[in-house]
Amino acid sequence: MRTTILPLALAVLLLVAACTPRASGGAGPPTSGPTEGAGTGFTLPAEGLVLQVVHTGGFLTPQLLAARLPLVSVYADGRVITQGPQIEIFPPPALPNLQVQHVDAEAVSVLVDRALRAGVAGSADLGRPPVADLPTTRFTVVTREETHVREVYALGAEGPPGPPGGDQPGSAPPGGPGSGLTPEQQTARAELQDLLRALVDPASVLPAEAVGEQEQYLPAAVAGIVTEWTDPQTGLDTEPVPWPGPPLPGAPFEPRLGLSCVLADGEQAQEVLAAARSASTATPWLSEDGRRWSVALRPLLPHEKDCADLAQR
């Protein structure tokens, strides 16, 4: 009897060992290629933009709308580019404060998974608060399978979520008086608002060892959205600065709005960045023929190549 049981037990143990997944230790070879998401069935591209949040529209001048930067951009290689704190002076500095930090490959997958779970790939009714002239927040997720785009108007302007059953007699209306939103709409918007907070501060939702320190983002190229300069009548010193980049005003961008675009890269980009460090958004830039121009500087992000990429937004 004993000689029959032992071979049988050994066979069972071998079968269990073969079916048990092996833990991946630090000594194993690094993985390469696309990263597979754990929870929502996606595969990330090997390079390029995978997640971005931008504002579109709103009550701004056409020049500022064209030069507006995304709130956050996440890349497959782990770069996370956000807008850092801006010094509170008027007029503001000519250059925006862009910050970059690196997260590891698993963290990129976690952020994309969080975005998909928050509703970027969903179709829940988000409603529309009865407010005017506010921007629309556009979320974009790029996977190997599909690109998901979700837009929500006036995100964050709806007030705190109302209690469950807010439409019942005696309970507070969802989102406060006059929000015009149902509890379901308020909940769906709150998910996206939480997502935005997490993306602009990934260290708040990721392990400390997965997130690098923030550093100043140094662009390889800078676009300038150009229009004729007019005196802002602020009484402030508006000493003109010679423009060190390509000839102004550049190529037509939005001719109906009097906008053109000029692109500085390589050495010229570094010269523009250096000159802009002592300039403000109200600074007049002097072209070679002595004309004054208003130039809204827009550092290009890693996935952007020229002015046409700005026009697509």
C-alpha positions as CSV (number, residue, x, y, z in Angstrom):
1,M,0.0,0.0,0.0
2,R,2.8,2.4,0.9
3,T,4.6,2.0,-2.5
4,T,1.3,3.0,-4.2
5,I,0.6,6.1,-2.2
6,L,4.1,7.7,-2.4
7,P,4.3,7.9,-6.2
8,L,0.8,9.3,-6.3
9,A,1.6,12.0,-3.7
10,L,4.7,12.9,-5.5
11,A,2.8,13.4,-8.8
12,V,0.2,15.6,-7.0
13,L,3.0,17.8,-5.6
14,L,4.7,18.2,-8.9
15,L,1.4,19.2,-10.5
16,V,0.7,21.8,-7.9
17,A,4.2,23.2,-8.3
18,A,3.8,23.5,-12.0
19,C,0.5,25.4,-11.7
20,T,1.6,27.8,-9.0
21,P,2.7,31.2,-10.4
22,R,6.3,32.2,-9.6
23,A,7.0,35.4,-7.8
24,S,9.0,37.9,-9.8
25,G,12.0,38.8,-7.8
26,G,14.3,41.9,-8.3
27,A,17.0,39.7,-9.8
28,G,14.9,38.7,-12.8
29,P,15.3,40.3,-16.2
30,P,13.5,43.7,-16.8
31,T,10.4,43.6,-18.9
32,S,10.3,45.5,-22.1
33,G,7.6,46.6,-24.6
34,P,4.0,47.6,-23.8
35,T,2.8,47.6,-20.2
36,E,-0.4,45.7,-19.5
37,G,-2.9,47.2,-17.1
38,A,-4.1,45.0,-14.3
39,G,-7.7,46.0,-13.7
40,T,-9.4,47.3,-16.8
41,G,-7.9,45.3,-19.6
42,F,-5.6,47.7,-21.4
43,T,-2.1,47.8,-22.8
44,L,-0.1,50.9,-22.8
45,P,1.9,52.0,-25.8
46,A,5.7,51.7,-25.5
47,E,6.2,55.4,-25.9
48,G,4.4,58.8,-26.2
49,L,1.6,60.4,-24.4
50,V,-0.8,58.1,-22.5
51,L,-2.8,60.5,-20.3
52,Q,-3.5,64.2,-20.4
53,V,-5.9,66.7,-18.9
54,V,-6.4,70.1,-20.5
55,H,-8.8,73.0,-20.2
56,T,-10.6,74.2,-23.4
57,G,-12.7,77.3,-23.9
58,G,-13.6,79.7,-21.1
59,F,-13.3,83.5,-20.8
60,L,-9.8,84.2,-22.0
61,T,-8.3,86.2,-24.9
62,P,-7.8,84.2,-28.1
63,Q,-4.0,84.5,-27.6
64,L,-4.1,83.0,-24.1
65,L,-6.5,80.3,-25.3
66,A,-4.0,79.3,-28.0
67,A,-1.0,79.3,-25.7
68,R,-2.7,77.5,-22.8
69,L,-0.8,74.6,-21.3
70,P,-2.3,71.2,-20.3
71,L,-2.9,70.7,-16.6
72,V,-1.0,67.4,-16.6
73,S,0.6,65.2,-19.2
74,V,1.7,61.6,-18.5
75,Y,4.1,59.7,-20.8
76,A,4.8,56.0,-21.3
77,D,8.4,56.6,-20.2
78,G,7.2,57.8,-16.8
79,R,7.4,61.6,-17.2
80,V,4.7,63.5,-15.5
81,I,4.6,67.2,-16.5
82,T,2.4,69.6,-14.5
83,Q,2.1,73.3,-13.9
84,G,3.9,74.4,-10.8
85,P,3.1,77.3,-8.4
86,Q,3.2,80.7,-10.1
87,I,4.6,83.8,-8.4
88,E,1.8,86.2,-7.7
89,I,2.8,89.4,-9.4
90,F,1.2,91.5,-12.1
91,P,1.9,91.2,-14.9
92,P,2.9,87.5,-14.6
93,P,6.2,86.2,-15.7
94,A,6.5,85.5,-19.5
95,L,7.4,81.9,-18.8
96,P,5.1,79.4,-17.1
97,N,6.4,77.3,-14.3
98,L,6.4,73.8,-15.8
99,Q,7.6,70.9,-13.6
100,V,8.5,67.4,-14.5
101,Q,8.9,64.3,-12.3
102,H,9.3,60.6,-13.1
103,V,7.2,57.7,-11.9
104,D,8.0,54.0,-12.6
105,A,6.4,51.9,-15.2
106,E,4.0,50.3,-12.8
107,A,2.9,53.7,-11.5
108,V,2.1,54.8,-15.1
109,S,-0.2,51.8,-15.4
110,V,-1.8,52.6,-12.0
111,L,-2.6,56.2,-13.1
112,V,-4.1,55.1,-16.4
113,D,-6.1,52.4,-14.6
114,R,-7.4,55.0,-12.1
115,A,-8.4,57.3,-15.0
116,L,-10.4,54.6,-16.7
117,R,-12.1,53.6,-13.5
118,A,-13.0,57.2,-12.7
119,G,-15.1,57.4,-15.9
120,V,-12.8,58.7,-18.7
121,A,-13.9,55.7,-20.8
122,G,-17.5,55.9,-19.5
123,S,-20.7,57.5,-20.6
124,A,-22.4,58.6,-17.4
125,D,-24.4,61.8,-17.5
126,L,-22.2,64.6,-16.1
127,G,-24.8,67.3,-16.3
128,R,-24.1,71.0,-16.8
129,P,-24.0,73.6,-13.9
130,P,-25.9,76.8,-14.8
131,V,-22.7,79.0,-14.9
132,A,-21.2,80.8,-17.9
133,D,-17.7,81.4,-19.3
134,L,-16.0,78.6,-17.5
135,P,-13.6,76.1,-19.2
136,T,-14.3,72.5,-20.1
137,T,-12.0,69.9,-18.7
138,R,-10.9,67.3,-21.3
139,F,-9.5,64.0,-20.1
140,T,-7.6,61.9,-22.7
141,V,-6.3,58.3,-22.2
142,V,-4.3,56.6,-24.9
143,T,-3.9,52.8,-24.9
144,R,-2.8,50.4,-27.6
145,E,-6.5,49.4,-28.0
146,E,-8.2,52.8,-28.0
147,T,-8.1,56.5,-27.3
148,H,-10.7,57.6,-24.8
149,V,-11.7,61.3,-24.5
150,R,-14.1,62.6,-21.8
151,E,-15.2,66.2,-21.5
152,V,-16.9,67.9,-18.5
153,Y,-18.0,71.5,-18.4
154,A,-17.2,73.6,-15.3
155,L,-15.6,70.8,-13.3
156,G,-15.1,71.9,-9.8
157,A,-17.7,74.7,-10.0
158,E,-20.6,72.5,-8.9
159,G,-19.9,72.7,-5.1
160,P,-19.5,69.8,-2.7
161,P,-21.6,66.7,-3.4
162,G,-25.1,66.6,-1.9
163,P,-26.1,63.8,0.4
164,P,-27.5,60.5,-1.0
165,G,-31.2,60.9,-1.8
166,G,-30.8,64.6,-2.2
167,D,-33.9,64.8,-4.3
168,Q,-36.1,63.6,-1.3
169,P,-38.2,66.1,0.6
170,G,-36.4,67.9,3.3
171,S,-32.9,67.1,2.1
172,A,-30.3,69.5,0.7
173,P,-30.2,69.8,-3.1
174,P,-27.2,68.1,-4.7
175,G,-24.2,70.3,-5.1
176,G,-25.9,73.2,-3.2
177,P,-28.7,75.5,-4.2
178,G,-29.1,76.1,-7.9
179,S,-26.4,73.5,-8.9
180,G,-28.8,72.0,-11.5
181,L,-27.2,68.5,-10.9
182,T,-28.7,65.3,-9.8
183,P,-26.9,63.1,-7.2
184,E,-25.8,60.7,-9.9
185,Q,-24.3,63.6,-12.0
186,Q,-22.6,65.0,-8.9
187,T,-21.1,61.6,-8.0
188,A,-19.8,61.1,-11.6
189,R,-18.2,64.6,-11.6
190,A,-16.7,64.0,-8.1
191,E,-14.9,60.9,-9.5
192,L,-13.3,63.0,-12.2
193,Q,-12.4,65.8,-9.8
194,D,-10.7,63.3,-7.5
195,L,-8.8,61.9,-10.5
196,L,-7.5,65.4,-11.5
197,R,-6.3,66.0,-8.0
198,A,-4.4,62.7,-8.1
199,L,-2.8,63.3,-11.4
200,V,-1.5,66.8,-10.6
201,D,0.0,65.3,-7.4
202,P,0.9,61.7,-8.1
203,A,2.9,61.5,-4.9
204,S,-0.5,61.7,-3.0
205,V,-1.7,58.4,-4.5
206,L,1.4,56.4,-5.3
207,P,4.1,54.8,-3.1
208,A,6.9,57.2,-2.2
209,E,9.5,55.0,-3.9
210,A,7.6,55.1,-7.2
211,V,7.7,58.9,-7.6
212,G,10.8,61.1,-8.3
213,E,11.4,64.7,-7.2
214,Q,9.9,67.5,-9.2
215,E,12.3,69.4,-11.4
216,Q,12.0,72.4,-13.8
217,Y,10.9,71.2,-17.3
218,L,13.4,72.4,-19.9
219,P,11.7,72.4,-23.4
220,A,13.6,71.6,-26.6
221,A,11.4,74.1,-28.5
222,V,9.3,77.1,-27.6
223,A,6.3,78.4,-29.6
224,G,5.2,82.0,-29.5
225,I,1.6,83.0,-30.2
226,V,2.0,86.5,-31.7
227,T,-0.3,89.5,-32.1
228,E,0.3,93.2,-32.4
229,W,1.3,94.8,-29.1
230,T,-1.0,97.4,-27.6
231,D,-0.2,99.4,-24.5
232,P,-2.1,97.8,-21.6
233,Q,-2.4,101.2,-19.9
234,T,-1.3,99.8,-16.5
235,G,1.2,102.5,-15.8
236,L,3.9,99.9,-15.4
237,D,7.3,100.0,-17.2
238,T,6.9,98.2,-20.5
239,E,10.5,98.4,-21.8
240,P,10.7,96.5,-25.1
241,V,13.0,93.5,-25.4
242,P,14.7,92.5,-28.7
243,W,13.2,89.2,-30.0
244,P,16.1,86.6,-30.3
245,G,14.0,84.0,-32.1
246,P,12.9,83.5,-35.7
247,P,11.5,86.6,-37.5
248,L,8.2,87.9,-36.1
249,P,5.3,87.6,-36.5
250,G,5.8,84.1,-37.9
251,A,3.3,82.0,-39.8
252,P,-0.5,82.6,-39.8
253,F,-2.2,80.7,-36.9
254,E,-5.6,82.2,-36.6
255,P,-5.8,84.9,-39.2
256,R,-9.3,85.9,-38.3
257,L,-8.2,86.7,-34.8
258,G,-5.0,88.4,-35.8
259,L,-2.8,85.6,-34.4
260,S,0.4,84.1,-35.9
261,C,2.8,81.5,-34.5
262,V,6.6,81.4,-34.4
263,L,8.7,78.4,-33.4
264,A,12.1,78.6,-31.8
265,D,14.1,75.4,-31.4
266,G,17.7,74.4,-30.8
267,E,20.0,77.4,-30.0
268,Q,17.2,79.9,-30.7
269,A,15.0,78.2,-28.2
270,Q,17.6,78.6,-25.5
271,E,18.1,82.3,-26.4
272,V,14.3,82.9,-26.2
273,L,14.1,81.2,-22.8
274,A,17.0,83.3,-21.5
275,A,15.5,86.5,-22.7
276,A,12.1,85.6,-21.3
277,R,13.4,85.1,-17.8
278,S,13.4,88.8,-17.2
279,A,10.2,89.5,-19.2
280,S,6.5,89.5,-18.3
281,T,3.3,88.7,-20.3
282,A,3.0,92.4,-21.0
283,T,6.5,92.9,-22.4
284,P,6.7,94.2,-25.9
285,W,9.1,92.2,-28.1
286,L,10.9,94.1,-30.8
287,S,11.3,92.6,-34.3
288,E,14.2,93.5,-36.6
289,D,12.1,96.2,-38.3
290,G,11.5,97.9,-34.9
291,R,7.8,96.8,-34.6
292,R,6.5,95.8,-31.2
293,W,4.7,92.5,-30.8
294,S,2.9,90.7,-28.0
295,V,4.2,87.1,-27.7
296,A,2.6,84.5,-25.5
297,L,5.3,81.9,-24.9
298,R,4.3,78.3,-25.0
299,P,7.0,75.7,-24.2
300,L,6.4,72.6,-26.4
301,L,5.8,69.3,-24.6
302,P,7.6,66.1,-25.6
303,H,4.9,64.9,-27.9
304,E,4.5,68.3,-29.7
305,K,6.6,69.2,-32.7
306,D,5.3,72.6,-34.0
307,C,2.6,75.2,-34.1
308,A,0.2,72.8,-35.8
309,D,0.1,70.7,-32.6
310,L,-1.2,73.7,-30.7
311,A,-3.9,74.4,-33.2
312,Q,-5.3,70.9,-32.9
313,R,-6.4,71.6,-29.3
